Amino acid sequence: MVTVLHAALARRGRSPLILAQRAAAAHLRAPHYAAMLRLAGLDIDVSDPVSGARELVEEGVFLYGGPEELAARIRHCFASGIDEVVLNTSGVTQVHGFGEAVADLRDLLAGLSPNCAAPGQVRRRRAAMARTALGARTPATTTVSERAISAQGSRIGL
């Protein structure tokens, strides 16, 4: 089982509400997606994506906080039976840029395992990723699994 989590680290000058709005605006306007969120107990109205984004933040569907806090929430996903977690920092990409989104992923992975995504690995890959993303508005994402974190943490990269 795989889940996608929109995530952003709490950093100076960031608003979780704005990040959630940018990351999920299209989803919050989609009737099928809003219906799924309502079935999960969220108060979502497709005509009001701003309130929908606020609901995502308040209910913890949009992950926002420090690296250790978010790592604990991701570990909770694994403990609940999720096999893989896709960390999506597209809100950060759209508001603060691709480099900031990659930095969030690096710090999140470091919070999950001390062997995950060493800074040198991230720097070498960042240039290639940035070249790929130019003009494509590609959100920064990475997929992690509990097994990869515990057994192959040094191989997890961006």
GINORCOR-V854480 format. One record per residue. N is the residue number from 0. SS is DSSP state (h for helix, s for strand, l for the rest). PSI is psi as a letter, one per 40 degrees, with the letter a starting at -180 (none if undefined). Layout:
N_SS_PSI ; N_SS_PSI
//
This chain:
0_l_h ; 1_s_i ; 2_s_i ; 3_s_h ; 4_s_h ; 5_s_h ; 6_s_i ; 7_s_h ; 8_s_i ; 9_l_h ; 10_l_i ; 11_l_h ; 12_l_e ; 13_l_i ; 14_l_h ; 15_h_d ; 16_h_d ; 17_h_d ; 18_h_d ; 19_h_d ; 20_h_d ; 21_h_d ; 22_h_d ; 23_h_e ; 24_h_d ; 25_h_d ; 26_h_d ; 27_h_e ; 28_h_e ; 29_l_h ; 30_h_d ; 31_h_d ; 32_h_d ; 33_h_d ; 34_h_d ; 35_h_d ; 36_h_d ; 37_h_d ; 38_h_d ; 39_l_e ; 40_l_e ; 41_l_i ; 42_l_g ; 43_l_h ; 44_l_h ; 45_l_d ; 46_l_e ; 47_l_g ; 48_h_d ; 49_h_d ; 50_h_d ; 51_h_d ; 52_h_d ; 53_h_d ; 54_h_d ; 55_h_d ; 56_h_d ; 57_h_d ; 58_l_e ; 59_l_e ; 60_l_d ; 61_l_h ; 62_s_h ; 63_s_h ; 64_s_a ; 65_l_i ; 66_h_d ; 67_h_d ; 68_h_d ; 69_h_d ; 70_h_d ; 71_h_d ; 72_h_d ; 73_h_d ; 74_h_d ; 75_h_d ; 76_h_d ; 77_h_d ; 78_h_d ; 79_l_e ; 80_l_e ; 81_l_h ; 82_l_d ; 83_s_i ; 84_s_h ; 85_s_h ; 86_s_h ; 87_s_h ; 88_l_f ; 89_h_d ; 90_h_d ; 91_h_d ; 92_h_d ; 93_h_d ; 94_h_d ; 95_h_e ; 96_l_i ; 97_h_d ; 98_h_d ; 99_h_d ; 100_h_d ; 101_h_d ; 102_h_d ; 103_h_d ; 104_h_d ; 105_h_d ; 106_h_d ; 107_h_d ; 108_h_d ; 109_h_d ; 110_h_d ; 111_h_d ; 112_l_h ; 113_l_e ; 114_l_e ; 115_l_h ; 116_l_g ; 117_l_i ; 118_h_d ; 119_h_d ; 120_h_d ; 121_h_d ; 122_h_d ; 123_h_d ; 124_h_d ; 125_h_d ; 126_h_d ; 127_h_d ; 128_h_d ; 129_h_d ; 130_h_d ; 131_h_d ; 132_h_e ; 133_l_h ; 134_l_e ; 135_l_e ; 136_l_f ; 137_l_h ; 138_l_i ; 139_l_h ; 140_s_i ; 141_s_i ; 142_s_h ; 143_s_i ; 144_s_i ; 145_h_d ; 146_h_d ; 147_h_d ; 148_h_d ; 149_h_d ; 150_h_d ; 151_h_f ; 152_h_d ; 153_h_e ; 154_h_e ; 155_l_h ; 156_l_a ; 157_l_none
//
